[in-house]
Amino acid sequence: MSKVPMTAEGEKALREELADLKKVQRPRIVQAIAEAREHGDLKENAEYHAAREQQSFCEGRIQEIEGKLSNAQVIDVKSITPSGKVIFGTTVTMVNTETEQEVRYQIVGDDEANVKINKISISSPIARALIGKEEGDVAVVKTPGGEVEYEIDKVEHI
């Protein structure tokens, strides 16, 4: 299986979620199942079925996170010497050449991407257009509405 890039922050967040699922959620669900069993007939026991469904979701999520972590190639961009070049993990400030609107994105792994907090996936069209470019370069992003040009203003390792 090929390695999937992930930032150090993304790995930390997944490890915290995994610890919560194993140490907090799993025991709580086991307790809920035990309590529901004490109520008698399991066929018509809604609490029991809800707890079992929660258990199934929790175990599935644990397996999913463990799989992601086992295939992760953690890249700590802070430990890489800044060169002004856009690479995985860098935070890029760029200006739309038409509208002069400034945007700032951090390029992260697929699982960490969240546009609301300006984290874009390495496989997104914007990130693919930016990778390998340097400060001052113009990146052309193909969008459904046509091509958009961005001038790379600043590349940060934060």
KAURBEL-V961989 format. One record per residue. N is the residue number from 1. RES is the residue in one letter. SS is DSSP state (@ for helix, = for strand, . for the rest). Layout:
((N RES SS) (N RES SS))
//
This chain:
((1 M .) (2 S .) (3 K .) (4 V =) (5 P =) (6 M =) (7 T =) (8 A @) (9 E @) (10 G @) (11 E @) (12 K @) (13 A @) (14 L @) (15 R @) (16 E @) (17 E @) (18 L @) (19 A @) (20 D @) (21 L @) (22 K @) (23 K @) (24 V @) (25 Q @) (26 R @) (27 P @) (28 R @) (29 I @) (30 V @) (31 Q @) (32 A @) (33 I @) (34 A @) (35 E @) (36 A @) (37 R @) (38 E .) (39 H .) (40 G .) (41 D .) (42 L .) (43 K .) (44 E .) (45 N .) (46 A @) (47 E @) (48 Y @) (49 H @) (50 A @) (51 A @) (52 R @) (53 E @) (54 Q @) (55 Q @) (56 S @) (57 F @) (58 C @) (59 E @) (60 G @) (61 R @) (62 I @) (63 Q @) (64 E @) (65 I @) (66 E @) (67 G @) (68 K @) (69 L @) (70 S @) (71 N .) (72 A =) (73 Q =) (74 V =) (75 I =) (76 D .) (77 V @) (78 K @) (79 S @) (80 I .) (81 T .) (82 P .) (83 S .) (84 G .) (85 K =) (86 V .) (87 I .) (88 F .) (89 G .) (90 T .) (91 T =) (92 V =) (93 T =) (94 M =) (95 V =) (96 N =) (97 T .) (98 E .) (99 T .) (100 E .) (101 Q .) (102 E =) (103 V =) (104 R =) (105 Y =) (106 Q =) (107 I =) (108 V =) (109 G .) (110 D .) (111 D .) (112 E .) (113 A .) (114 N =) (115 V @) (116 K @) (117 I @) (118 N .) (119 K =) (120 I =) (121 S =) (122 I .) (123 S .) (124 S .) (125 P @) (126 I @) (127 A @) (128 R @) (129 A @) (130 L @) (131 I .) (132 G .) (133 K .) (134 E =) (135 E .) (136 G .) (137 D .) (138 V =) (139 A =) (140 V =) (141 V =) (142 K =) (143 T =) (144 P .) (145 G .) (146 G =) (147 E =) (148 V =) (149 E =) (150 Y =) (151 E =) (152 I =) (153 D =) (154 K =) (155 V =) (156 E =) (157 H .) (158 I .))
//
